[in-house]
Amino acid sequence: MGIVVWCILFAIVIVVAYYATRMASQNKEDGLHDTGLAILEFGRAFPTEAIRQLQTTIDGQAVFVRLHDDKAGFMRNVRNHFSVHLIEPGRAYAKISATGRGLTVDFLDAPHHNGTFEFKTPAEAAEVSLWLLGNYIAGEDAKPQEQASPAKA
């Protein structure tokens, strides 16, 4: 009788351990697919920046952020924390990836984040490239234009 009880308890421990392991691996795979988590993490890093739109990569390991004043931001899942930074105007270069559904981005201020980022559709990649282009142009437009001298009357 005692051996049957121990076998049942051992089986229950094995089932609970298997279930806990499956739940833990599922949480690892989620990455930044949860946009709510991405918003919270970006807001914690930059509380004064208003988020306008997010675009997540296919693997959920990176998120490109469009901000209210045509700035851009970037988040990347780095092991057990998130690396978050603002992309300064003119400090990131992007080109289309080999698949056509992604971008190869070079960050001049954070070269450890350089890489190829694949999106679900080519339209999403194009949208992010426009954010980066807008961010690049915004830096040029931020310079005040010289006013023409008023005509003499």
N, CA, C and O of each residue as an XYZ file, in Angstrom:
612
protein
N       0.820     -1.191      0.000
C       0.000      0.000      0.000
C       0.868      1.262      0.000
O       0.563      2.218     -0.712
N       1.956      1.274      0.799
C       2.820      2.441      0.896
C       3.538      2.738     -0.410
O       3.759      3.901     -0.750
N       3.904      1.691     -1.145
C       4.611      1.903     -2.413
C       3.691      2.508     -3.472
O       4.142      3.276     -4.322
N       2.409      2.165     -3.425
C       1.440      2.729     -4.367
C       1.283      4.226     -4.125
O       1.232      5.006     -5.076
N       1.208      4.628     -2.872
C       1.082      6.051     -2.521
C       2.315      6.818     -3.015
O       2.184      7.901     -3.586
N       3.514      6.256     -2.796
C       4.726      6.916     -3.242
C       4.792      7.009     -4.766
O       5.278      8.008     -5.296
N       4.327      6.018     -5.458
C       4.288      6.065     -6.932
C       3.331      7.132     -7.426
O       3.631      7.842     -8.386
N       2.189      7.252     -6.781
C       1.214      8.289     -7.163
C       1.801      9.674     -6.899
O       1.696     10.556     -7.751
N       2.412      9.880     -5.739
C       3.029     11.174     -5.424
C       4.158     11.501     -6.414
O       4.290     12.645     -6.848
N       4.959     10.505     -6.764
C       6.034     10.705     -7.728
C       5.471     11.092     -9.097
O       6.021     11.964     -9.770
N       4.391     10.455     -9.505
C       3.750     10.770    -10.782
C       3.198     12.193    -10.771
O       3.313     12.906    -11.768
N       2.605     12.612     -9.667
C       2.068     13.980     -9.561
C       3.205     14.994     -9.652
O       3.066     16.013    -10.330
N       4.324     14.732     -8.982
C       5.474     15.648     -9.033
C       6.004     15.742    -10.461
O       6.346     16.833    -10.918
N       6.077     14.639    -11.158
C       6.547     14.635    -12.546
C       5.610     15.452    -13.432
O       6.086     16.229    -14.259
N       4.307     15.302    -13.286
C       3.335     16.037    -14.092
C       3.429     17.532    -13.807
O       3.401     18.336    -14.740
N       3.539     17.919    -12.543
C       3.652     19.341    -12.185
C       4.956     19.921    -12.743
O       4.959     21.036    -13.264
N       6.047     19.187    -12.642
C       7.324     19.667    -13.181
C       7.252     19.845    -14.694
O       7.760     20.832    -15.227
N       6.625     18.898    -15.388
C       6.474     19.000    -16.841
C       5.631     20.227    -17.199
O       5.985     20.974    -18.111
N       4.548     20.434    -16.506
C       3.664     21.575    -16.766
C       4.394     22.895    -16.508
O       4.279     23.826    -17.304
N       5.140     22.985    -15.409
C       5.881     24.211    -15.085
C       6.956     24.493    -16.135
O       7.167     25.646    -16.511
N       7.629     23.456    -16.605
C       8.652     23.630    -17.633
C       8.041     24.134    -18.934
O       8.613     25.013    -19.580
N       6.914     23.607    -19.321
C       6.234     24.048    -20.548
C       5.781     25.502    -20.432
O       5.897     26.262    -21.394
N       5.276     25.891    -19.283
C       4.832     27.275    -19.090
C       6.021     28.233    -19.138
O       5.920     29.314    -19.719
N       7.139     27.849    -18.537
C       8.324     28.702    -18.539
C       8.875     28.871    -19.952
O       9.276     29.975    -20.320
N       8.905     27.812    -20.746
C       9.420     27.935    -22.110
C       8.481     28.752    -22.988
O       8.934     29.438    -23.904
N       7.189     28.690    -22.722
C       6.240     29.495    -23.487
C       6.451     30.973    -23.194
O       6.356     31.790    -24.111
N       6.732     31.344    -21.958
C       6.990     32.737    -21.608
C       8.260     33.246    -22.271
O       8.323     34.414    -22.656
N       9.280     32.393    -22.414
C      10.506     32.797    -23.087
C      10.257     33.107    -24.550
O      10.837     34.048    -25.090
N       9.414     32.340    -25.190
C       9.158     32.512    -26.621
C       8.341     33.759    -26.919
O       8.380     34.262    -28.042
N       7.605     34.266    -25.945
C       6.736     35.416    -26.187
C       7.521     36.656    -26.575
O       7.091     37.382    -27.471
N       8.652     36.930    -25.940
C       9.461     38.091    -26.265
C       8.658     39.376    -26.162
O       7.982     39.605    -25.159
N       8.725     40.224    -27.195
C       8.025     41.503    -27.200
C       6.763     41.442    -28.049
O       6.278     42.481    -28.496
N       6.216     40.244    -28.283
C       4.970     40.159    -29.040
C       3.842     40.868    -28.305
O       2.887     41.332    -28.928
N       3.946     40.950    -27.007
C       2.939     41.642    -26.207
C       3.206     43.140    -26.297
O       4.144     43.643    -25.678
N       2.393     43.849    -27.059
C       2.639     45.281    -27.259
C       2.419     46.074    -25.983
O       3.009     47.140    -25.809
N       1.584     45.573    -25.091
C       1.389     46.250    -23.810
C       2.677     46.295    -23.011
O       3.011     47.322    -22.422
N       3.403     45.181    -22.989
C       4.693     45.137    -22.302
C       5.679     46.086    -22.966
O       6.439     46.770    -22.280
N       5.674     46.133    -24.285
C       6.574     47.037    -25.005
C       6.267     48.493    -24.666
O       7.186     49.289    -24.474
N       5.005     48.843    -24.591
C       4.618     50.211    -24.242
C       5.075     50.550    -22.828
O       5.606     51.635    -22.588
N       4.872     49.628    -21.892
C       5.286     49.871    -20.506
C       6.796     50.035    -20.389
O       7.274     50.941    -19.706
N       7.541     49.168    -21.047
C       9.005     49.238    -20.962
C       9.542     50.511    -21.606
O      10.443     51.147    -21.059
N       9.000     50.890    -22.764
C       9.462     52.115    -23.414
C       9.071     53.333    -22.577
O       9.854     54.273    -22.437
N       7.860     53.312    -22.022
C       7.411     54.406    -21.164
C       8.242     54.539    -19.908
O       8.454     55.649    -19.420
N       8.716     53.425    -19.376
C       9.569     53.470    -18.194
C      10.915     54.094    -18.540
O      11.471     54.847    -17.740
N      11.441     53.791    -19.714
C      12.747     54.323    -20.118
C      12.660     55.794    -20.525
O      13.551     56.583    -20.211
N      11.581     56.159    -21.226
C      11.406     57.530    -21.711
C      10.005     58.015    -21.343
O       9.109     57.990    -22.186
N       9.802     58.449    -20.117
C       8.451     58.810    -19.671
C       7.865     60.053    -20.340
O       6.648     60.241    -20.316
N       8.695     60.899    -20.930
C       8.174     62.117    -21.550
C       7.834     61.953    -23.022
O       7.313     62.882    -23.639
N       8.118     60.789    -23.598
C       7.861     60.546    -25.019
C       6.505     59.874    -25.201
O       6.193     58.890    -24.530
N       5.709     60.411    -26.109
C       4.396     59.832    -26.401
C       4.504     58.888    -27.588
O       4.973     59.274    -28.659
N       4.070     57.655    -27.392
C       4.144     56.641    -28.439
C       2.969     56.804    -29.391
O       1.821     56.950    -28.972
N       3.278     56.776    -30.662
C       2.252     56.896    -31.692
C       1.913     55.549    -32.314
O       0.748     55.264    -32.592
N       2.934     54.716    -32.535
C       2.707     53.431    -33.183
C       3.877     52.494    -32.889
O       5.007     52.945    -32.705
N       3.601     51.191    -32.846
C       4.629     50.173    -32.643
C       4.629     49.208    -33.816
O       3.584     48.940    -34.409
N       5.792     48.692    -34.146
C       5.898     47.651    -35.173
C       6.855     46.585    -34.660
O       8.036     46.852    -34.438
N       6.338     45.372    -34.473
C       7.110     44.264    -33.921
C       7.658     43.386    -35.039
O       7.004     43.197    -36.064
N       8.846     42.858    -34.839
C       9.417     41.922    -35.808
C       8.727     40.565    -35.678
O       8.007     40.317    -34.711
N       8.953     39.693    -36.655
C       8.310     38.371    -36.660
C       8.657     37.578    -35.411
O       7.780     36.964    -34.805
N       9.926     37.584    -35.020
C      10.347     36.777    -33.868
C      10.010     37.421    -32.527
O      10.186     36.792    -31.484
N       9.532     38.659    -32.536
C       9.153     39.331    -31.305
C      10.326     39.796    -30.471
O      10.139     40.177    -29.315
N      11.518     39.777    -31.012
C      12.704     40.160    -30.257
C      13.049     41.643    -30.399
O      13.919     42.146    -29.688
N      12.375     42.346    -31.313
C      12.645     43.772    -31.502
C      11.346     44.499    -31.837
O      10.442     43.947    -32.465
N      11.284     45.759    -31.396
C      10.127     46.609    -31.671
C      10.649     47.973    -32.106
O      11.507     48.564    -31.451
N      10.120     48.459    -33.213
C      10.403     49.815    -33.650
C       9.232     50.687    -33.192
O       8.070     50.299    -33.317
N       9.552     51.864    -32.664
C       8.551     52.733    -32.063
C       8.518     54.056    -32.819
O       9.554     54.679    -33.052
N       7.328     54.470    -33.194
C       7.142     55.790    -33.805
C       6.597     56.697    -32.715
O       5.609     56.366    -32.060
N       7.238     57.834    -32.523
C       6.851     58.759    -31.467
C       6.059     59.935    -32.021
O       5.996     60.137    -33.233
N       5.464     60.700    -31.135
C       4.531     61.764    -31.528
C       5.161     62.858    -32.376
O       4.474     63.436    -33.218
N       6.417     63.159    -32.193
C       7.045     64.269    -32.917
C       7.967     63.760    -34.026
O       9.020     64.341    -34.289
N       7.554     62.664    -34.672
C       8.282     62.044    -35.781
C       9.672     61.546    -35.395
O      10.526     61.354    -36.260
N       9.896     61.339    -34.117
C      11.110     60.658    -33.690
C      10.855     59.164    -33.801
O       9.722     58.724    -33.997
N      11.906     58.410    -33.673
C      11.771     56.951    -33.696
C      12.541     56.370    -32.520
O      13.507     56.956    -32.030
N      12.092     55.216    -32.085
C      12.748     54.511    -30.991
C      12.911     53.055    -31.352
O      12.365     52.579    -32.347
N      13.669     52.354    -30.533
C      13.955     50.950    -30.800
C      14.062     50.210    -29.481
O      14.666     50.698    -28.526
N      13.465     49.019    -29.441
C      13.549     48.150    -28.266
C      14.013     46.781    -28.729
O      13.621     46.301    -29.792
N      14.850     46.167    -27.919
C      15.308     44.820    -28.253
C      15.344     43.982    -26.986
O      15.783     44.440    -25.931
N      14.879     42.757    -27.108
C      14.908     41.823    -25.998
C      16.331     41.273    -25.892
O      16.808     40.594    -26.801
N      17.000     41.569    -24.786
C      18.372     41.130    -24.575
C      18.377     40.220    -23.350
O      18.439     40.683    -22.211
N      18.311     38.936    -23.608
C      18.254     37.902    -22.575
C      17.091     38.126    -21.623
O      15.957     37.786    -21.960
N      17.336     38.687    -20.444
C      16.257     38.823    -19.478
C      15.867     40.275    -19.206
O      15.227     40.562    -18.194
N      16.245     41.193    -20.096
C      15.814     42.584    -19.973
C      15.657     43.177    -21.373
O      15.955     42.525    -22.375
N      15.190     44.407    -21.424
C      14.963     45.072    -22.701
C      15.905     46.261    -22.832
O      16.051     47.062    -21.909
N      16.530     46.357    -23.979
C      17.378     47.496    -24.295
C      16.527     48.480    -25.092
O      15.960     48.123    -26.125
N      16.440     49.710    -24.613
C      15.560     50.712    -25.207
C      16.387     51.958    -25.520
O      17.151     52.427    -24.676
N      16.237     52.494    -26.731
C      16.892     53.768    -27.009
C      16.136     54.549    -28.077
O      15.404     53.989    -28.893
N      16.343     55.865    -28.042
C      15.802     56.750    -29.066
C      16.790     56.805    -30.213
O      18.002     56.828    -29.998
N      16.279     56.825    -31.413
C      17.130     56.930    -32.588
C      17.240     58.409    -32.922
O      16.264     59.050    -33.310
N      18.426     58.926    -32.767
C      18.653     60.337    -33.060
C      18.579     60.563    -34.571
O      18.968     59.691    -35.347
N      18.084     61.722    -34.990
C      17.987     62.005    -36.427
C      19.331     61.848    -37.140
O      20.350     62.394    -36.717
N      19.300     61.089    -38.227
C      20.485     60.871    -39.040
C      21.456     59.855    -38.479
O      22.557     59.709    -39.010
N      21.083     59.144    -37.414
C      22.002     58.210    -36.761
C      21.648     56.750    -37.003
O      22.151     55.869    -36.305
N      20.777     56.478    -37.995
C      20.446     55.097    -38.358
C      20.289     55.026    -39.872
O      19.698     55.912    -40.490
N      20.817     53.976    -40.452
C      20.698     53.754    -41.884
C      20.007     52.422    -42.109
O      20.317     51.435    -41.442
N      19.079     52.392    -43.043
C      18.321     51.164    -43.309
C      18.310     50.874    -44.800
O      18.292     51.775    -45.639
N      18.322     49.582    -45.096
C      18.154     49.143    -46.474
C      17.332     47.862    -46.443
O      17.248     47.189    -45.416
N      16.731     47.536    -47.571
C      15.855     46.364    -47.658
C      16.678     45.093    -47.459
O      17.824     45.014    -47.903
N      16.103     44.118    -46.802
C      16.806     42.847    -46.590
C      16.691     41.969    -47.842
O      15.979     42.306    -48.788
N      17.387     40.865    -47.828
C      17.394     39.965    -48.983
C      16.020     39.347    -49.238
O      15.686     39.046    -50.384
N      15.222     39.154    -48.191
C      13.902     38.538    -48.354
C      12.861     39.516    -48.878
O      11.841     39.102    -49.429
N      13.107     40.794    -48.711
C      12.132     41.799    -49.126
C      11.095     42.099    -48.061
O      10.283     43.009    -48.230
N      11.107     41.347    -46.962
C      10.143     41.570    -45.885
C      10.809     42.144    -44.645
O      10.232     42.113    -43.558
N      11.994     42.657    -44.797
C      12.702     43.165    -43.636
C      13.639     44.292    -43.978
O      13.742     44.726    -45.125
N      14.323     44.757    -42.948
C      15.279     45.841    -43.089
C      16.593     45.444    -42.445
O      16.620     44.784    -41.406
N      17.668     45.852    -43.071
C      18.979     45.751    -42.448
C      19.301     47.147    -41.947
O      19.462     48.079    -42.735
N      19.395     47.286    -40.630
C      19.546     48.604    -40.022
C      20.903     48.698    -39.346
O      21.330     47.789    -38.634
N      21.573     49.826    -39.585
C      22.831     50.144    -38.911
C      22.576     51.334    -37.998
O      22.255     52.427    -38.466
N      22.721     51.118    -36.697
C      22.567     52.180    -35.711
C      23.948     52.730    -35.399
O      24.796     52.004    -34.880
N      24.188     53.993    -35.705
C      25.506     54.578    -35.478
C      25.780     54.794    -33.997
O      26.933     54.730    -33.571
N      24.738     55.050    -33.201
C      24.905     55.287    -31.769
C      24.909     53.996    -30.954
O      25.381     53.986    -29.818
N      24.394     52.921    -31.515
C      24.325     51.639    -30.796
C      24.646     50.500    -31.763
O      23.750     49.744    -32.141
N      25.901     50.369    -32.166
C      26.241     49.362    -33.179
C      25.976     47.923    -32.747
O      25.879     47.042    -33.601
N      25.856     47.660    -31.451
C      25.560     46.303    -31.000
C      24.131     45.884    -31.346
O      23.790     44.706    -31.242
N      23.289     46.845    -31.757
C      21.925     46.528    -32.174
C      21.792     46.381    -33.687
O      20.708     46.065    -34.175
N      22.862     46.601    -34.433
C      22.804     46.445    -35.887
C      22.322     45.051    -36.243
O      22.622     44.080    -35.548
N      21.580     44.965    -37.321
C      21.146     43.644    -37.756
C      20.045     43.719    -38.782
O      19.653     44.797    -39.228
N      19.555     42.551    -39.147
C      18.452     42.435    -40.088
C      17.198     42.088    -39.299
O      17.188     41.139    -38.515
N      16.154     42.856    -39.510
C      14.906     42.691    -38.782
C      13.810     42.354    -39.780
O      13.510     43.143    -40.675
N      13.218     41.184    -39.623
C      12.180     40.711    -40.537
C      10.796     41.002    -39.962
O      10.554     40.821    -38.769
N       9.898     41.455    -40.827
C       8.531     41.758    -40.449
C       7.580     40.795    -41.149
O       7.991     40.038    -42.028
N       6.313     40.826    -40.757
C       5.333     39.906    -41.340
C       5.110     40.172    -42.819
O       4.974     39.239    -43.610
N       5.074     41.437    -43.190
C       4.808     41.799    -44.582
C       5.821     42.847    -45.052
O       6.431     43.535    -44.232
N       5.998     42.965    -46.357
C       6.858     44.041    -46.872
C       6.303     45.428    -46.538
O       7.064     46.385    -46.405
N       4.984     45.536    -46.402
C       4.375     46.830    -46.066
C       4.814     47.299    -44.678
O       5.052     48.490    -44.475
N       4.923     46.379    -43.727
C       5.383     46.742    -42.390
C       6.836     47.218    -42.430
O       7.192     48.189    -41.763
N       7.666     46.541    -43.205
C       9.062     46.953    -43.348
C       9.143     48.341    -43.992
O       9.957     49.171    -43.589
N       8.302     48.580    -44.982
C       8.285     49.891    -45.639
C       7.841     50.979    -44.663
O       8.369     52.091    -44.679
N       6.872     50.651    -43.818
C       6.390     51.618    -42.819
C       7.516     52.016    -41.864
O       7.710     53.199    -41.584
N       8.248     51.034    -41.372
C       9.356     51.322    -40.460
C      10.447     52.108    -41.182
O      11.049     53.006    -40.594
N      10.705     51.786    -42.432
C      11.728     52.537    -43.167
C      11.302     53.995    -43.341
O      12.141     54.895    -43.327
N      10.010     54.225    -43.502
C       9.521     55.611    -43.580
C       9.696     56.335    -42.248
O       9.999     57.528    -42.228
N       9.507     55.629    -41.142
C       9.743     56.245    -39.829
C      11.200     56.657    -39.701
O      11.511     57.753    -39.236
N      12.092     55.761    -40.120
C      13.515     56.077    -40.029
C      13.879     57.204    -40.980
O      14.703     58.057    -40.649
N      13.268     57.215    -42.162
C      13.498     58.302    -43.115
C      12.949     59.609    -42.560
O      13.611     60.644    -42.644
N      11.756     59.574    -41.999
C      11.171     60.772    -41.388
C      12.034     61.285    -40.256
O      12.190     62.493    -40.080
N      12.591     60.370    -39.492
C      13.480     60.736    -38.409
C      14.747     61.378    -38.971
O      15.266     62.335    -38.398
N      15.233     60.864    -40.064
C      16.433     61.412    -40.699
C      16.162     62.816    -41.243
O      16.965     63.731    -41.059
N      15.024     62.969    -41.910
C      14.675     64.274    -42.490
C      14.362     65.278    -41.402
O      14.685     66.458    -41.537
N      13.732     64.826    -40.315
C      13.392     65.732    -39.220
C      14.637     66.424    -38.684
O      14.577     67.588    -38.290
N      15.760     65.723    -38.666
C      17.001     66.329    -38.207
C      17.450     67.447    -39.130
O      17.978     68.459    -38.668
N      17.249     67.278    -40.411
C      17.616     68.315    -41.374
C      16.635     69.482    -41.316
O      17.045     70.638    -41.424
N      15.345     69.195    -41.148
C      14.332     70.243    -41.106
C      14.366     71.029    -39.814
O      13.842     72.141    -39.751
N      14.975     70.471    -38.783
C      15.018     71.154    -37.501
C      15.891     72.404    -37.565
O      15.761     73.292    -36.722
N      16.777     72.480    -38.554
C      17.614     73.654    -38.702
C      16.758     74.805    -39.221
O      16.017     74.631    -40.188
N      16.846     75.954    -38.605
C      16.019     77.075    -39.062
C      16.416     77.515    -40.466
O      17.597     77.603    -40.803
N      15.412     77.785    -41.259
C      15.632     78.269    -42.620
C      15.913     79.770    -42.554
O      15.307     80.499    -41.768
N      16.838     80.209    -43.391
C      17.131     81.647    -43.418
C      15.969     82.369    -44.099
O      15.515     81.988    -45.179
N      15.520     83.393    -43.450
C      14.417     84.186    -43.981
C      14.958     85.144    -45.042
O      16.020     85.744    -44.881
N      14.209     85.266    -46.109
C      14.593     86.240    -47.155
C      14.362     87.626    -46.602
O      13.392     87.865    -45.884
N      15.243     88.526    -46.933
C      15.081     89.886    -46.424
C      13.837     90.517    -47.061
O      13.581     90.325    -48.250
N      13.071     91.265    -46.272
C      11.838     91.862    -46.822
C      12.174     92.875    -47.919
O      13.191     93.567    -47.880
N      11.280     92.925    -48.886
C      11.485     93.848    -50.021
C      11.360     95.280    -49.536
O      10.522     95.593    -48.690
N      12.206     96.148    -50.084
C      12.175     97.575    -49.690
C      11.018     98.264    -50.392
O      10.791     98.071    -51.586
N      10.305     99.056    -49.645
C       9.163     99.748    -50.208
C       9.482    101.135    -50.653
O       8.606    101.841    -51.152
